[in-house]
Amino acid sequence: MRLPAPPRETLKVRLQHVSIVIPRDGATRARAFYGGLLALEEREVLPMLDPSAFIWYRLGTDLELHLMLGDEAQPKRPHFCVFVDHLEGLQGRLEAAGIETREGTPIIGRRRFTCRDPFGNLIEFAQVDGTRLTDDAGADPGAGVGPERAG
């Protein structure tokens, strides 16, 4: 298969949401982990969707995590990564709550660790050394992760 020529202009894209499946009976555990332990802000599900089938969280200024309550098996290797400002504090909070964390393969300039949510989904948390998280508008996209968020 031959790929088409790239456009003359670079297409500017940005991730808007990540969706993962959790068990149908997992809403309480999901809220305890994502809303409680990670201190993410839950947001309303769009009106056209069944709110009993989804739980949505804000991740920063305009990124969202969509939990879909369903019967699909969770994948073992796929994951999503969230940049945070206080990596050690978050890792300590997770470990204090009994969540096993693992260090990732070292990457120069990026500290990171992984853990699994209560449903087996792999989450990577990372911090770029020497920087705080800001987007082009100066907003803090990491503000929705951890207790340091603005409120």
HELIX and SHEET records of a PDB file:
HELIX    1   1 ALA A   27  ALA A   30  1                                   4    
HELIX    2   2 ARG A   31  LEU A   37  3                                   7    
HELIX    3   3 LEU A   87  ALA A   96  1                                  10    
SHEET    1   A 4 HIS A  17  PRO A  23  0                                        
SHEET    2   A 4 LEU A  63  GLY A  70  1                                        
SHEET    3   A 4 PHE A  54  LEU A  59 -1                                        
SHEET    4   A 4 GLU A  41  ARG A  43 -1                                        
SHEET    1   B 4 HIS A  79  PHE A  83  0                                        
SHEET    2   B 4 LEU A 122  VAL A 128  1                                        
SHEET    3   B 4 ARG A 110  ARG A 116 -1                                        
SHEET    4   B 4 THR A 101  GLU A 103 -1                                        
END                                                                             
